[in-house]
Amino acid sequence: MSGVFDALRRWGPSMVIAGLALAVVVALAVLPARNWISQREALDETRSEYERLVGEVAELEAQRALLQTDAEVVRQARENYDFVYPGEESYRILPAD
């Protein structure tokens, strides 16, 4: 039995120091990995938002190009603002009470 206690007395502090060193190394490896994973997730979300915004910009540019045509301006004016050409009459039918 005394051989076991002698081994513990001789190797015990070394094993504790080695265990602490291993724990520090693992902690130093895990924390950057966790940060890297969260940054990748944030980057993926940002890319998705960017792609959505690029699509929205393309739609708005197409709408802007359409609104610059005379035909669309006339259509919008007649539909939304009840504009009429000279000589035309505009009628509005109101709902019954």
C-alpha positions in Angstrom: 0.0 0.0 0.0 2.8 2.4 0.8 3.9 2.1 -2.9 0.5 3.7 -4.0 0.8 6.5 -1.5 4.4 7.1 -2.6 3.3 7.3 -6.2 0.4 9.7 -5.4 2.8 11.9 -3.4 5.3 11.9 -6.2 2.9 12.2 -9.2 -0.2 13.8 -7.6 0.9 17.5 -7.9 2.1 16.9 -11.4 -1.2 15.3 -12.4 -3.2 18.3 -10.9 -1.0 20.7 -12.8 -1.4 18.7 -16.0 -5.2 18.6 -15.5 -5.4 22.3 -15.0 -3.2 22.9 -18.0 -5.5 20.7 -20.1 -8.6 22.5 -18.8 -7.0 25.9 -19.8 -6.2 24.6 -23.2 -9.7 23.2 -23.7 -11.2 26.5 -22.5 -9.0 28.5 -24.9 -10.1 26.3 -27.8 -13.8 26.2 -27.0 -14.4 29.9 -26.5 -13.1 31.0 -29.9 -14.9 28.1 -31.5 -18.2 29.3 -29.9 -17.5 32.8 -31.1 -16.7 31.6 -34.6 -20.0 29.6 -34.8 -22.1 32.6 -33.6 -20.3 34.8 -36.2 -21.0 32.3 -39.0 -24.7 32.3 -38.0 -24.8 36.1 -38.0 -23.1 36.2 -41.4 -25.6 33.7 -42.8 -28.5 35.9 -41.5 -26.9 39.0 -43.0 -26.4 37.3 -46.4 -30.1 36.3 -46.4 -31.2 39.8 -45.6 -28.9 41.2 -48.2 -30.3 38.9 -50.9 -33.9 39.8 -49.9 -33.0 43.5 -50.1 -31.3 43.1 -53.5 -34.5 41.4 -54.8 -36.6 44.3 -53.3 -34.4 46.9 -55.0 -34.7 45.1 -58.3 -38.5 45.2 -58.0 -38.5 48.8 -57.0 -36.3 49.7 -60.0 -38.6 47.9 -62.3 -41.6 49.8 -60.8 -39.7 53.1 -61.2 -39.0 52.3 -64.8 -42.6 51.5 -65.4 -43.7 54.7 -63.7 -41.6 56.8 -66.1 -43.7 55.7 -69.1 -46.5 58.0 -70.3 -48.9 55.1 -70.5 -48.4 54.2 -66.8 -48.7 57.8 -65.7 -52.0 58.1 -67.5 -53.3 54.8 -66.1 -52.3 55.8 -62.5 -53.9 59.2 -62.9 -57.2 57.8 -64.2 -57.3 55.0 -61.8 -56.2 56.7 -58.6 -57.1 60.3 -59.1 -60.1 60.1 -61.4 -58.4 62.2 -64.1 -60.3 62.4 -67.4 -59.4 63.7 -70.8 -61.1 66.9 -71.9 -64.6 66.1 -73.1 -64.9 63.0 -71.0 -67.1 62.8 -67.9 -66.4 60.9 -64.7 -69.1 59.3 -62.7 -68.9 57.7 -59.3 -71.5 55.3 -58.0 -71.9 55.6 -54.2 -73.2 52.7 -52.1 -76.8 52.9 -50.9 -77.4 54.0 -47.3 
